[in-house]
Amino acid sequence: MTSDRRKVPGISVYPRGARWAYLVEGPPHPLTGDRVRRYRGGFSSFEEAWQEALQAKRRIDHGSVAHARRIRVDAFLEEWLEATKPSLKASTYSGYRNIAEYYVNPTLGQRWLSDVSVQTLNAFYRHLLEQGRCRSDTNSRMYEYWLSRQTERGGLGPLPSEIAAAAGTSKEAARAAAMRFRRGRIPLDTPKGLSTKSVKNVHGLLRRALGDAVAWEYLLSNPAVHAVLPRVRASRAVQRQAPWTIEQLGRWLLVALDDRYHGLWALAATTGMRRSELAGIRRSLLNLDQGVLILEDTRVVVDGRAEDSDGKTAAGRRLISLDDFTISLLTQYLAKIDAEAEAFELPPHEFLAVGLEGRRLHPDTLTRRFNRLVDRAGVPRIRLHDVRHTYATLAMNAGADPKVLSDRIGHANTSITLQVYAHRSTGLDRPMAEHMSRLIAAATEAARAE
């Protein structure tokens, strides 16, 4: 080894047992004055350690991390989640934590962060797509337990407290599940693999988290930037629930208008509002005289708890017009809840979605109430969110302008509206088909006459 190598400022190479190691020092930090030091060992020779040390020193001098920090993936994600929590919506933070806990950590959690490569992520995404559904399905567990004891208590099945204890859920969730099961609403078989959208959600988390890992000097580069998401054949795509026809919507609404929350159901049917928007409507933003409603606040479910939020996207905060039919029903609804508040000496209601006791409704309460109304009406079972799809589909079939519809239902742009709903509008191409066939037939006859 030459003397000039021993005299390079900031680099020390020395033996550690049978191996070699280096220590590299960089310039002082511009704010604290502390020197940046990076150590790495395990090299087989002085020359190997020296060359790596030179590269590390060069990166430090140019403001880059010398080498990746040794930290496990699960430990890094936990640190990252806590660091980013103040900047995230509660629902976003909960979603990220669930992705880390149920999808990333079971497979990658114990790997060193620096060992996660593009090839690692490519294989990981394929694994998720084929057999990555490892998240516990509490609804299926509750159903299996309920089904095993369905004949008890005169056919009523086990007590909600027993279901909750067996499935690890709350008593309230178990009670609601038992009611669903008795009405024939049983969980469907789920595939072993995640949907393409779910895999993309996992990728979105990793790309953001690993990007911060680079900024925090834990990694040299972000492998998620170049990872390839697997493509699924269209035959495996998850099909949306078919929306109601206009006749089925009318049959459901006829039953729903006898419900205590008929004003909310009218809004769902005539505006395509999301459940979170229905649960978060403020009376101060409703102007029945002018026939408009401003949608700003939402009420979402985060880990089973109802929490206020500020909307899904900026497009979700919007002003919508109300028709005479909806205005009439809302007038009756407001008079009803005001009369209840006066009778029970409750404080003034700031929100539309309130119960008899004056407390705001949990969004899941709306879903359970909706499901009972669907069963009572005898129409095909769809989700509450599918009333939104029904409204948008019927509007497209009626010839609504896609831009106006996009603004009304709160899509970020018109392309989303067209992508989601244009293919549902069946039969609208018949006039075009007949017109084009007449042209083609006439050209064929003209050619035959020549």
C-alpha positions in Angstrom: 0.0 0.0 0.0 1.4 3.4 -0.9 2.0 6.4 1.5 -0.2 8.8 -0.5 -3.3 6.7 0.2 -2.7 6.9 3.9 -2.6 10.7 3.7 -5.9 11.4 1.9 -7.8 13.7 4.3 -11.0 12.2 5.7 -10.3 8.5 4.8 -9.0 5.8 7.1 -8.7 2.2 6.0 -7.7 -0.4 8.6 -7.9 -4.1 9.3 -10.7 -5.6 11.5 -9.9 -9.2 12.3 -9.4 -11.0 9.0 -11.3 -8.3 7.0 -10.8 -4.6 6.2 -13.0 -1.6 7.0 -13.0 2.1 6.2 -14.1 5.3 8.0 -14.9 8.4 5.9 -15.3 11.9 7.2 -16.9 14.7 5.3 -17.0 18.5 5.6 -18.8 19.9 8.7 -22.6 20.3 8.5 -23.4 23.9 7.4 -25.9 24.4 10.3 -24.6 22.2 13.3 -21.0 22.0 12.4 -21.0 18.3 13.0 -18.8 16.2 10.7 -20.4 13.5 8.6 -18.9 10.1 9.3 -19.6 6.9 7.4 -18.2 3.5 8.3 -18.4 0.2 6.5 -16.5 -3.1 7.0 -16.4 -6.6 5.7 -14.0 -6.1 2.8 -11.7 -8.9 1.7 -8.7 -6.7 1.0 -7.2 -3.3 1.6 -7.6 -2.4 -2.1 -11.3 -3.2 -2.1 -11.9 -1.2 1.1 -9.9 1.7 -0.3 -11.7 2.0 -3.6 -15.1 1.9 -1.8 -13.9 4.6 0.6 -12.9 6.8 -2.2 -16.3 6.5 -3.8 -18.0 7.2 -0.4 -15.8 10.3 0.2 -16.6 11.6 -3.3 -20.4 11.2 -2.6 -20.1 12.9 0.8 -18.2 15.8 -0.7 -20.9 16.3 -3.3 -23.7 16.2 -0.8 -24.9 12.6 -1.4 -25.2 9.8 1.1 -22.1 7.6 1.3 -24.0 4.4 1.6 -27.3 3.0 2.6 -28.2 2.8 6.3 -28.7 -0.6 7.7 -32.3 -0.8 8.7 -35.1 -3.3 8.2 -38.0 -2.5 6.0 -40.6 -2.8 8.7 -38.6 -0.6 11.1 -38.1 2.0 8.3 -41.8 2.0 7.4 -42.8 2.5 11.1 -40.4 5.4 11.3 -41.7 6.9 8.0 -45.3 6.5 9.0 -44.8 8.4 12.2 -42.8 11.1 10.5 -45.3 11.7 7.8 -48.5 11.3 10.0 -48.9 15.1 10.6 -49.0 15.8 6.9 -51.6 13.1 6.0 -55.3 12.8 6.3 -56.4 10.4 9.0 -57.9 8.1 6.3 -54.7 8.2 4.2 -52.5 7.5 7.2 -54.7 4.5 8.2 -54.6 3.2 4.6 -50.8 3.4 4.5 -50.5 1.7 7.9 -52.8 -1.1 6.8 -50.8 -1.6 3.5 -47.6 -1.8 5.5 -48.9 -4.1 8.1 -50.9 -6.5 5.9 -49.1 -6.5 2.5 -45.5 -5.2 2.8 -44.2 -6.4 6.2 -45.3 -10.1 5.9 -43.1 -10.5 2.9 -40.5 -7.8 2.9 -40.5 -6.6 6.5 -37.4 -8.4 7.7 -35.3 -7.6 4.7 -32.7 -4.9 4.9 -33.9 -1.8 3.3 -30.7 -1.5 1.2 -31.3 -5.0 -0.2 -34.6 -4.1 -1.8 -33.9 -3.8 -5.5 -36.0 -3.2 -8.6 -36.0 -7.0 -9.2 -37.2 -7.5 -5.6 -40.1 -5.2 -6.1 -41.0 -6.8 -9.5 -41.2 -10.2 -7.9 -43.1 -8.8 -4.9 -45.8 -7.2 -7.0 -46.2 -10.5 -8.9 -46.6 -12.3 -5.6 -49.2 -9.8 -4.4 -51.2 -10.2 -7.6 -51.2 -14.0 -7.4 -51.4 -14.8 -3.6 -51.0 -11.6 -1.7 -54.4 -11.4 0.1 -53.1 -12.1 3.6 -55.3 -9.5 5.4 -57.6 -11.0 7.9 -61.3 -11.0 6.7 -63.3 -10.4 9.8 -66.6 -10.5 8.0 -65.8 -14.0 6.7 -64.7 -15.1 10.2 -67.9 -13.8 11.7 -70.0 -15.6 9.0 -68.2 -18.9 9.5 -68.7 -18.8 13.3 -72.4 -17.7 12.8 -73.0 -20.5 10.3 -71.5 -23.1 12.6 -74.1 -22.2 15.3 -76.9 -20.9 13.1 -79.5 -23.4 14.6 -79.0 -22.3 18.2 -81.5 -20.2 20.1 -84.4 -21.2 17.9 -82.6 -20.4 14.6 -81.3 -17.0 15.7 -77.7 -18.2 15.9 -75.1 -17.2 18.5 -75.2 -14.0 20.5 -73.4 -10.9 19.1 -71.0 -11.0 22.1 -70.1 -14.6 21.2 -69.5 -13.7 17.5 -67.4 -10.7 18.5 -65.2 -12.8 20.8 -64.7 -15.5 18.2 -63.9 -13.1 15.3 -62.1 -10.4 17.3 -64.5 -7.6 16.4 -66.7 -5.2 18.3 -70.1 -6.3 19.7 -71.8 -3.6 17.5 -70.1 -4.9 14.3 -71.1 -8.5 15.3 -74.7 -7.5 15.8 -74.9 -5.8 12.4 -73.2 -8.8 10.8 -75.7 -11.2 12.4 -78.6 -9.1 11.0 -77.0 -9.2 7.5 -76.5 -13.0 7.6 -80.1 -13.6 8.7 -81.3 -11.5 5.7 -79.1 -13.6 3.3 -76.3 -11.0 2.9 -73.4 -13.4 3.2 -69.8 -12.7 2.3 -68.6 -13.7 -1.2 -65.5 -15.8 -1.8 -62.5 -13.7 -2.3 -59.6 -14.5 -4.6 -56.1 -15.3 -3.2 -54.5 -12.4 -5.1 -54.9 -8.7 -4.8 -56.6 -6.6 -7.5 -54.5 -4.6 -9.8 -55.7 -1.4 -8.1 -54.6 -2.8 -4.7 -51.1 -3.7 -6.0 -50.9 -0.2 -7.4 -51.8 1.2 -4.0 -48.9 -0.8 -2.5 -46.6 0.5 -5.2 -47.7 4.1 -4.5 -46.8 3.7 -0.8 -43.4 2.2 -1.5 -42.5 4.7 -4.2 -43.3 7.6 -1.8 -41.7 6.0 1.3 -38.5 4.9 -0.5 -38.2 8.3 -2.1 -38.1 9.8 1.4 -35.5 7.1 2.3 -33.2 8.6 -0.3 -33.8 12.1 1.0 -33.1 10.9 4.5 -29.9 9.2 3.4 -31.1 5.7 4.0 -30.8 4.7 0.4 -28.7 5.7 -2.6 -31.6 5.5 -5.0 -35.3 4.6 -5.1 -35.9 1.2 -6.6 -39.7 1.7 -6.8 -39.2 4.3 -9.6 -38.2 1.7 -12.1 -40.2 -1.3 -10.7 -42.7 -2.7 -13.2 -46.3 -3.3 -12.1 -47.7 -6.6 -13.6 -50.5 -6.3 -16.1 -53.6 -8.4 -15.6 -55.6 -9.7 -18.6 -59.0 -8.0 -18.9 -60.7 -11.3 -18.2 -59.5 -11.1 -14.6 -60.6 -7.5 -14.1 -63.0 -7.0 -11.2 -66.5 -6.2 -12.6 -68.4 -3.4 -11.0 -71.9 -4.1 -9.6 -74.5 -3.4 -12.3 -76.4 -0.2 -11.4 -80.1 0.0 -11.0 -82.4 0.8 -13.9 -84.6 3.9 -13.5 -87.5 1.6 -12.6 -85.5 -0.1 -9.8 -84.3 3.2 -8.5 -87.9 4.4 -8.3 -89.0 1.3 -6.5 -86.3 1.7 -3.9 -86.9 5.4 -3.4 -90.6 4.8 -2.9 -89.7 2.7 0.1 -86.9 5.0 1.2 -89.2 8.0 1.3 -91.0 6.4 4.3 -87.8 6.2 6.2 -86.8 8.7 8.9 -83.8 9.8 6.8 -85.8 10.3 3.6 -84.2 13.6 2.8 -80.7 12.0 2.7 -82.0 9.2 0.4 -83.5 11.8 -1.9 -80.2 13.6 -2.1 -78.4 10.3 -2.8 -80.8 9.5 -5.7 -80.9 12.9 -7.3 -77.3 14.1 -6.9 -75.0 11.1 -6.9 -73.4 12.2 -3.7 -70.9 9.9 -1.9 -71.7 8.4 1.5 -69.1 10.5 3.2 -70.7 13.6 1.7 -74.2 12.7 2.8 -72.9 12.1 6.4 -71.0 15.5 6.4 -73.6 18.0 5.0 -73.8 21.2 7.0 -77.1 23.0 7.2 -75.4 26.3 6.9 -74.2 25.4 3.4 -77.7 24.4 2.3 -79.9 27.1 0.7 -83.3 25.8 -0.2 -84.5 29.2 -1.3 -81.9 29.4 -4.0 -81.9 25.6 -4.5 -78.2 25.0 -4.0 -76.0 23.0 -1.7 -72.2 23.6 -1.1 -70.3 20.4 -0.4 -67.1 20.9 1.6 -67.0 18.6 4.6 -67.1 14.9 4.7 -67.4 12.2 7.4 -65.3 9.1 6.8 -64.6 5.9 8.7 -61.0 5.5 9.9 -60.3 2.2 11.7 -64.0 1.9 12.6 -64.3 5.4 13.9 -66.2 8.2 12.3 -64.0 11.3 11.6 -64.5 14.6 9.8 -62.4 15.2 6.7 -62.2 17.8 4.0 -63.2 15.8 1.0 -61.7 13.2 -1.3 -60.2 15.7 -3.7 -60.4 19.4 -4.5 -63.0 18.6 -7.1 -65.1 17.1 -4.3 -65.6 20.6 -2.8 -68.3 22.0 -5.1 -71.7 23.7 -5.4 -74.6 21.7 -6.8 -78.1 22.7 -7.9 -81.2 21.0 -6.3 -84.4 20.3 -8.2 -87.9 21.0 -6.9 -88.5 17.4 -6.0 -85.5 17.2 -3.8 -86.1 20.7 -2.3 -89.6 19.7 -1.3 -88.4 16.5 0.4 -85.5 18.3 2.2 -88.0 20.9 3.4 -90.1 18.2 5.0 -87.0 16.4 6.4 -85.6 19.6 8.0 -89.0 20.3 9.6 -89.1 16.8 11.0 -85.6 16.9 12.7 -86.3 20.4 14.0 -89.6 19.2 15.5 -87.7 16.3 17.1 -85.0 18.6 18.5 -87.7 20.9 20.0 -89.6 18.0 21.5 -86.5 16.4 23.1 -85.0 19.8 24.0 -81.9 19.1 21.9 -79.3 21.7 20.8 -79.7 23.1 17.2 -78.6 20.7 14.5 -75.7 21.8 12.4 -75.7 18.7 10.2 -78.4 16.9 8.2 -77.3 13.4 9.2 -78.4 13.2 12.8 -80.2 10.6 14.9 -83.2 10.9 17.2 -81.0 11.7 20.1 -79.3 14.5 18.2 -75.9 12.8 17.7 -74.4 12.7 14.3 -74.7 9.5 12.3 -71.9 7.1 11.8 -71.4 6.5 8.0 -71.8 2.8 8.6 -75.2 3.5 10.1 -76.3 4.9 6.7 -75.0 1.8 5.0 -76.9 -0.6 7.3 -80.1 1.5 7.0 -79.7 1.5 3.2 -79.3 -2.2 3.0 -82.5 -2.8 4.9 -84.4 -0.5 2.6 -83.0 -2.3 -0.4 -84.2 -5.7 1.0 -87.6 -4.2 1.8 -88.0 -2.8 -1.7 -87.1 -6.1 -3.3 -84.7 -4.6 -5.8 -81.2 -6.0 -6.7 -78.7 -5.7 -3.9 -76.2 -3.0 -4.5 -73.9 -0.9 -2.3 -74.9 2.6 -1.2 -72.0 3.8 -3.3 -73.7 2.2 -6.3 -76.6 4.6 -6.1 -74.0 7.1 -7.2 -73.1 4.9 -10.1 -76.8 4.5 -10.9 -77.3 8.3 -11.0 -74.2 8.9 -13.2 -75.1 6.1 -15.6 -78.7 7.2 -16.0 -77.5 10.8 -16.6 -75.2 9.6 -19.3 -77.9 7.5 -20.9 -80.2 10.6 -20.8 -77.6 12.5 -22.8 -76.0 14.6 -20.0 -73.0 16.7 -21.0 -70.0 14.7 -19.5 -68.3 17.9 -18.3 -71.4 19.1 -16.4 -71.9 15.6 -15.0 -68.2 15.4 -13.9 -68.5 18.7 -12.1 -71.8 17.7 -10.4 -70.6 14.4 -9.0 -67.2 15.7 -8.0 -64.8 13.9 -10.4 -61.4 15.5 -10.7 -61.7 15.6 -14.5 -64.1 14.6 -17.3 -61.9 11.7 -18.5 -62.7 9.9 -15.2 -66.4 10.2 -15.8 -66.1 9.0 -19.4 -63.8 6.1 -18.4 -66.1 4.9 -15.6 -69.5 5.4 -17.1 -69.4 5.8 -20.9 -69.2 2.0 -21.4 -72.3 1.5 -19.3 -74.5 3.5 -21.6 -75.8 0.6 -23.7 -78.1 1.1 -26.6 -77.2 4.7 -27.3 -75.2 3.6 -30.4 -78.2 2.1 -32.1 -79.1 5.2 -34.3 -75.4 5.4 -35.4 -75.4 1.7 -36.2 -78.6 2.0 -38.3 -77.3 5.1 -40.1 -74.0 3.5 -40.9 -75.6 0.3 -42.0 -77.8 2.2 -44.5 -74.8 4.0 -45.9 -72.9 0.7 -46.3 -75.9 -1.1 -47.7 -76.5 1.7 -50.3 -72.8 1.6 -51.3 -73.0 -2.1 -51.7 -76.1 -1.9 -53.9 -74.5 0.8 -56.0 -71.4 -1.4 -56.5 -73.7 -4.3 -57.5 -75.5 -2.1 -60.1 -72.2 -1.1 -61.8 
